[in-house]
Amino acid sequence: MNTATTTPSLQNIARDLLETAPGLEVVTSVVELPANFRLPAHTHPGEEFAYVIEGSVRFWEQGVEEITLVAGEYGKVGKDVVHTVRTADEPAKLVVFRVHTVGAPERIPAE
């Protein structure tokens, strides 16, 4: 990973319909977060699952104590739940899976 990166990178690598749940899709992304970075608080119109490939992230979900996820661990956030992640002195790389209604926005800023 390039530790000189100062902006996050999100690359959608797959998008597909769920055969067992008409009207829903799964979007798979690779997310790279630079060191000492915090994503703005936001929600998703469906569930989100994140698997940490490299580094670690502090994961905060509204109403729940912040936790640290390290490489090899995953976290889940429910539909419409305000949350964010932040990194410490090291960058992090994650694979993220979002399941939501086809055509819905992937991220909604928290108010």
Secondary structure, DSSP 8 states (H G I E B T S, - for coil): --TT--S-EEEEEEEEE-TTSTTEEEEEEEEEE-TT-B---EE-SEEEEEEEEESEEEEEETTEEEEEEETT-EEEE-TT--EEEE--SS-EEEEEEEEEETT--S-EE--
